[in-house]
Structure formats: C-alpha cells, structure tokens
Amino acid sequence: MKLKTILKKLPLIEVVGDNLSQEIENASSDSRLIFPESIFIARKGENFNSLNFIPQIKEEVNCFLVLSEYREVVLNYSNKYKDKVFILTKDLPLAMEVISRELFKGIDKLNIIGITGTNGKTTVSFLIKKILQEQGFSCGVLGTVYYAWKDKKYNSFLTTLDNFMLKAILNRMYKDKVKYVVLEVSSHGLALKRIKDLAFLRAIFTNLSRDHLDFHKTMENYFKVKFEIFRLLKKGGLAIVNVDDNYGFLAYKKLRCRKLGFSLERDSFYKPLAFRFEKGRAEFLINLRGKEFFVKTSLIGRFNLYNVLAGLACADSLGLNIPRALESISSFEGVRGRMEEVKKGVFIDYAHTPVALKEALLSLREAGFKKIILVFGCGGQRDKAKRPGMGRIASLYSDYSFITSDNPRAENPFKICKQIEKGFTNRNYEVILDRREAIKRALKMKSSQDTAVLIAGKGHETFQIFKDKKVRFIDQKVVEEYLR
C-alpha cells in the first residue's frame, strides 16, 4: 500500500517530507521489532521516549509517526534525513488504530492456537510447533523465550506483546505465508486487552496456581482473567483443558463452547490407560478414537505428562497424523531452561512459583534421584506473599537448599532471602546472596549419580536485574564454567 493512500485515512495530521509514494506493508512501535517497509511509531513511556531511537533505526525505516508536540525535534531530524517522511499527529492512539485497521487485514486468516496457564505454556507451545512443522505446516511461535517463524527469530521481551505489536508481528507472519501461530497468552496479556480482536482456533488451559497476585490481588481475579481466553474462540473453535487442575475443572464445567479435557486422574477424553516414569523418560498408553497408542517422551516428571497430553490433544483435534505426532513427541528434547539437563544430573528450570517448584522437585524424585540439592530465590517487586511458600516447598521436597538472588530489582536481596527463609521447617539450607557462588556450592555438593542439582527460577533468562543495573547472567554458563 502506498503511504499516500494511508495518509488519506489519517485525521488531523501534518506531513514533513516528500517520499509519499513509498510502499508501506507494516508498522512497529518498538525498535526491537522492525520489519521491511514499516512505519515506525514513536511513543513516550514512563522511562523511555522512542523518538530518541530514530538515529539508530534510520537505515531500516523511511517513515515515522510522531506526536505533534515534538514538532521542533521532527524538523531537526527532517533536516538531517531528507529522504524520510515524518507524520505529526495530535492523537497518536487514534492514528495507530487507523494504521492497524488499514495494514493488519490478513491476521484473521491465521490459525491461532492460544495457550494460557500458570505453568507449562512454553513447553506446550514448542511441542505443538514441532508437531505441526514436522507434518509440513509453516508455524510461528510467540512467547516467553522468543518470537520465531520460518527463518526469523527475535528475542522475547514480553510473553504476550501489546496489542499493536502483536498484530504487527502476526501481520508479518501472514505476509510470510505462515499457516499456524502458537501464542502464549499471559494473564497480563488478557487483563490489559493485549489480545483483543484476535480469534483463536484452539484455546488450551494448562493449570492455575498462585502467581502474579501483586497484579491480580486474588486467585478469583486471576482465574476470571484466565477464563477470558475462551471468549476469544472463533466459531467452530475448541477449548482443551486440564481437568485434573481444580481451576481447569471449574473452567471446563463453565464452558459452553466445544471442549475436550485431558487428565491423568479424572475421566476425560485424553486420559492415559497407564503411565510410568523412569530415569530420563516417561511413557504412557492411551486410547484415541478406538486405537491404542504407546507414547514415549524424554521430558521427565508428572507435570510434563500434562504438557505432552495438551500437545497430543491439540494435534489430534486438528486432525493431524497421530503416529507422526508421536514421533515428534518422542524426539522432542524440551525447551531451554525448562527442566533442562545441562550436565548429568544438573537441571535448570524456570520454576518461580510454589507449585512449579514442587512439581520440578517431585519430577526428580520420580526420575529416581535419591538426593536433591536446590538453588533458588524469588524476584523482587513481585508477589511477596509467595516467598515463605517457596521456602516451605524447598524444605519439604529438597534435601538441601541454597537460597540466593533471583532478579531482586529495587528490593534488598537479603530481605527477600529472609522472607523465603521464614517458610523453612528445617535447617537444611543456607543463604548465599551471590547466585554464581550458590550454584558452585551446590555443584560441589553433588556427590554421586543418585544426586540431582536443581537450579530454579531463571530458566532461559540471560540477565539479572538489580536496582541500578542489568547484568548478563546465564545459569547454564555458570554450570559449564564450574564443571569445565
């Protein structure tokens, strides 16, 4: 679409620059995600003004949308970059709405699979992506670890992007002929209407446990927000729900749309006839539409059986080839930072809630480890009430714990650790604020193959956030450095 065609739709604007015949295919309001032939929308936030990024992205973008109050700055830029076009507007949200309506017309043709829940979203999304791709479908994934489709890959900075950027990236996927998109849907994404106007082919509910109560305040509010995903199912869409989870069971009973359940305990459409765990793997037998199938996975732990069932249920409901889907499941090695075995008996997991930590520790017991050494902490400026609960889980399900820093942000790391410490029912722990040192001490304590070390809380993250700085820190690298 020509820029001059878009300009006719925009009310109350002033245009600075002459290149009005340039082609515009997309738009971006974030300098970390810019696609070819885009309008860049300069926005001002509490701690940033993206107008300042224009010199950095001037080689990638030829058109900018800016608030009229920055007219003098725009004229200065225009004198420097004479081939660029600057659109000044008094109503940025309205202009963005018009641009979204004009440019993002193809996203309703995408088959979007939304996954929500406290835990498991990332593993389920990557498993579904693998199954779809290995059956010949082009598939994108948007979530906590990264945003990726075809040969493109971008670092993630939000589990669920804001509505404008989400539509922008979905529009790019549509232009690149992606057929399926697997989207992690966070509770913040639902509460803040980041996924408004989207229509889901499938909505998967993994589980719900205490998290983000600094934002939602109560579990009732948290559940209400999560339930909103089902209201976005398109006509003929399907809900896939973990009915063993108490909130999942409640959601399933409330739903009035097409729905299927998966479980290990309650009766449901996707329930194994039998299952078992061994060191390094799990397996189960399941009846699907009159045929029995044997399912193997290298993902350890009961919680990962639920993740596999969610992926299998999605594949089956889409009419995919089940034997080939089972091959994809069998060869699926998991996701970085999700019960990732970086060295023999050394695991890194994103678990940062009491339930997730408990499940991770229990999975190591189920895998046959007789002793578990745990390294963990809690993030600063997040739900403080869960900290003693994390300590209690650590004391009950690990043999020895090192309480350490996670991302303390603007809080005092020592005070966070002391709040965790209140939940301990024994003295099998110590506080080491330096995360690197805590990991090294845990690895040093690993005495045999029957001992596991679990480093929890940060998973795939590559940094630590303190009050006045953000430093590069990768749990996996620390393990490799020590064991080398």
N, C-alpha and C positions, 0 to 999 in steps of 0.2 A: 504494500500500500504506500502511495506517495505521501510524504509529510504534509504537503499542501492539502490533501484530502482530509487528513486528521485535523489539521488546523481549523478547517471549516466547522468542525463539530465542537471545538473548544470555545466556551464563552469567556468574555472579558479577559482577553489576553493581549500582550504586546509581543511582537516578534522582532528579535535582533539577529540579523544575518540573512544571507541571500540564498543559501542552498536548499530551496524548498522542494526540489524535485527528487531529493534523495529517498531511497526506499526505506521504509520502517516496517520491521516484522515483529518486534518485541519491545519490551520496556523493562527497566530494572530500577529499583530504589536502593540497591545495595551494591557497593563497589566490589564485593567479593564474588558476585554472580552477575556477570555481564555477558550477553550473547550478541552475535553479529547483528548489525542494523537495528540497534536499540535506541530508544530514548532513555536517557538517564534522569531520574527524578531526584533532585537534591532536597533532602529532608533534614529537619533540625530535631534532635532529640535532647534528652536531659544532659548527656555527656558528649554529644557529637553534633557536628554540622557537616553533612556530606558535601556541601558546597566546596569545602576545603580539599576534597579528593579530586576535583576536576583536573588539576595539573597531572595527577598520577594516571588518570584514565583517558586522557585526551586522544591517545592513539587508537583507542578501542571504540570511542563514541564520538558521533558528529552532531548530536542534538541533545540539548539539556532543558529540562523543565525546572523553573526556579520561582520561588515566591517573589512577588513584586517588591517587597521591602528590601531586597538585595540588589536593586537595580544598579546602583553605583558599582558594586562588585562585578556584576554581569558585564557592564560596559567596559570595565577594565580587562576582563577575560576576553571580551569580543575584540578588543584592540590587539590582543596578543595572538588570538587564534581566529584569524579572519575567515577560515573555511567552516567554522562551526556555527550552528544555529542555537540561539537561546530563546526559550519561550517563557515569558514572565506572566504569572497568574496571581490574582488575589485570593483565589480559592483552590488551594492545592488538592484537598480531598476530592472536590468535585471534578477537577481536571483528571485526577487519577482514575476516578470512576468511569469517566468518558473513555479514556485511553484503554482501560481494562475491557470495556464493552466492545470497543472497536477492534482491538487486536487479539483478544483471547477467545476467539469464537470456536476454536476446534477442540477445546478440552472436554466438552460434553461427549465427544466421540471416544474418549479413552475409557478403558475398563479399569476402574479404580477399586482396589482392594484395601480397605481401611482396617487397621489393627489397633485396638486400644486395650488398656490394662496396666496395672502397676508394673508387672514383670513379664518378660518373655516377648515383648513386641519385636525387638531387634532380631532375635534368633528366628522367630516365626517368619518375619518378613524376608530374611535372607534365604531361608529354606524354600519358601514359595517361589521366590525369584529364581532359584536354581532349578526347581522342578519345571517351571514354565520355560526357561531358556533351553533346557535340555530336551524339551518337546517342540522346539523350533519357534517359540514365540519371543518377540522382542519385548523385554521387560525392564522397567526402571524401578529404582527403589529410592525412597526419601525417608530419612530417619536420623537416629542419634549418631550413627557412625559416619556416614557420608551420604551424598546425593549422587546417584550414578545411573547411567543408561548408555547402551551401546559402548562407544569408546570414550565417553565423557565421565569425569569423576571430579567432584568438588568436596572439600572438607565441610562437614556439617557444623553449623553454629547454633541451630535450634532444631529440636526434634521435629516440631511442626512449624514450618515457616509462616510468617504473617501472610494474610490473605492475598495481598498484591503479589508478593514474591512467589508464593505458592502457585498462583495462577500463571505467573511469568514462566516458571520452570516447567509447569505442565504444558504450557503452550509450546515451549521449545521441544519437549518430548513428542508432542503431536506432530510438529514440523519434521522431526526426525523419524517419523513413522513407527513410534513405539505403540504396541498394542495394549499391554497391561502395565499398570503402575501399582506398586505395593507401597502403601503410605502408613507410616507410624503416626498415630493420632494421639497426642498428649492431652491430658486434662486441661492444661493451659490453652492448648490449641482449640479445644472445644469451648471453654469458658469465654475466651476472648474472640470467638467467632472467626478464627483464622481459616476454618474450612467451610464458611458459609458459601452457598451457591454450588457446592460440589455435590455430585450424586455418586453413590457407591454401588458397585455391583455386588460386593461382599463386605460385610462388617463382622470382624472377629473380636470377641471379648475373651481375653486370656485369664484374668483374675483381678481381684482388687484387695489391697491391704494398705495399711497406714503409710501415707506418703503425702507430701505437699500440703499438709494441714496448716502450714504457715500462710498458705494462699486460700485454701478451701474452708478452713476453720473446723468443719465437722466431717465425719465419714459419710453422713447423709448427703451433704452438699457434694462431696467428692463423687459419690455414686450417681447422683442426679446428673451431674455434668457428663460423666462417662456414658450414661444411658443415651445422651443426645446423639451419639453416633448412629444409632438405629433409625433415628428420624430422617437421616440423610440417605437412606437406602432408596435407590431408584425403583420404579415399578418393575416387579419381577426379580428384585434383588433378594439376597438371602443373608440372614444372621446366623453366625456359627459361634456357639457359646460353650464355655467350660462350665458344665452344670455341677461339677464337684465343688467349685468355689461357691461360697454362700451367696455372695453378691451376684455371681453369674447365674445361680439357680433362681434368685429373685428376678433378675432381668429376664431370664427365659420365660418365667411364668407371666410376666407383664407384657411380653411382646405379642403383637397382633399381626406380625408380618410372617413371611415364610421363614422357618427357623429349623436348625439342626443342632443337637448337642453333642459334645464329646466328653468323655469321662474315663476314670479308672474304677470308680466305685458305684455311682448312681446309674440307673438304667438310662441309656442314651443310644442314639443311632450309631455313634462311633465309640464303641467300648471294646477293649481287648478281651478275648476269651481267657487269655492267660498272659502273664508277663514276668520277666525276671531280669535281675541285674548281675553283671559280672564286672570284674576289674577292667575298666576301659571300654565297656559297651553295655547296651541294654537291648532287649529283644522282646517282641510280643506277637501273639497270634490274633488276628482279627477277621471277622466275617463281614464282607462288603457285598451286599446285594446277592446273597446266596453262595458266594465263593469265599473260601478261606485263604488268607494271605499271611505269610510269615514276614515280619518287619524287623530289620536289624538297624541299629544306629550306634555310632561311636560316641554320641552325646551321653554323658553319664548323668544319673540322678532321676528321681521321680518327676521333678518339675520339667525336665527335658522330655519326658514321655508325653506330657501335656502339650509341649511345643510341637513335637512330632505329630501328635494326633490333630492338632489345629492345622498344620500344613497338609496332612493327608486328607483331612475333611475338606479343605478348600480345593485341593486338586480333584478329588472325587466329585465334588459338587459342580465343578466346571466341566466335567465330562472328559477329563484327561485320561491317558493310558496309565492304569494303575501299576502294572508290572514295571514300566519305565519310571514311574514316580517313585516306586520302592527302591529302584537302583539309585536314583538321585538322593533319596534319604540315606541309603546305606553309605554312599560316598561323601555325604555332607560332613565336613570337618568342623563345623561350627563357625562362630564369629569371633574376631579378635576381641579379647577382654571379656568373653562370656564363657566361664568355666574353661578357659584356655590353658592347656597343659604346656607350659613353655619349656619345662625340663621335666624329667621323670619325677612324678610325684609333687611337682610345684605348679600350682594353679593360680590364675589371675581371673577375678570375676568382678563385675560391676556392682554386685550386691551392696546396696546402700540403704536398705530398709530392714527392719527386724525379720519380716517373713522371708525376704530374699536371702538374707544371711543364714537363717535357719535352714532353708532349702539347700543352699550351697553346702553347708556343713553336713547335713544328712546325706546328701548325694555322695560325699566322700566316704561316709560310713558304709553306705550301700555298695560302694565300689570295692570295699574290702580293706580300707585303711584302718589300722588299729589305733593310730595316734594322729591327732591333727593339731598343727600349730597355726595360729591365726594372726594376721596383721590387718588392722582395720582402724578406722576413725569415723568421724562424722563431719559433714560440710558445715561451714559457718553460715550464718544468716539464713538458715533453713529451719525446719520444724525442730525446735529444741526438745520438745516433749518425748521424741522418739529415742533420745540418746541413752537414757537408762535402760530402755528396752533392748537396744543393741548390745549393751553390756551384759544384760541378763542372758540373752541368746548365746553370746560368746562364752559365758561362764558355764552354761548348761551343755553346750554341744561341741566345744573345743577342749583340748587337753591343756593348752597353754596359749595365752593371748598377749600380743603386743599392741597396746593402744597407742595410736600415733596420729599425726596430722593427715587430714584429707585435703580439702580446699578450705582453709579457715576463713578466707576472705577478710572482712574487717573485724572479726572476733578474735579474742585471745585464744590461741591454740591450747594452752594449758588448761584454761577454764572449760573448754569443750571436752577435753580428755577427762577432767574431774567429774563432769556431768555424766559421761559414759560410765565411769568407774562406780558410780552410785548403784548401778544395776547389777554389779557382780555379787554373786553369792559365795564366792571362794576367793582365795588369794593366789590363784594360778594365773597371774598376769603381772605385767609391769608397764609403766608409761615411758615411752621414748618418743619425744616430740619430732625428732628428725626422722622422716619417713625412710630415707635411704638407710640409715643406721638400723632402724627397726626391721627392715627387710633382711639386711645382712645378718642380724642376730637370729632371726627366725630360720634362715637357711643354715646357719652354723649349728642350730639345734637339731636339724634333721639328721637322724642317726641311722635310719635303715629304710629299706624299700617299703616297709609297712607304715612309714610315717609320711603324711602329706603336709605340705605348707600351702595355706590359702591366703592370698593377698587380695583383700576385698576393698571395694569402694570406688575405684577409679577406672578399672577395666581398660577401655580403649583410649582413655584420655592421654594427652601428651604434654600436660602442663599442671602446675599447682598455682592456685590463686591465693595471694596474701593481701593484706590491707593496701599496700602501696606498690605491689608488683605482681607480675605473672611470669613464672619461671618455667622453663622447659623441664619436664619430669615425666619419665616413662617407666612404669613398674617393670615392664618386660626387659628394658635395657639394664636396669639395676640388677636384676636376676642374672642376666647374661654376663655382666661385668664381674659379679662376685664369683660365679661358678667357673668363669674362664681362668 
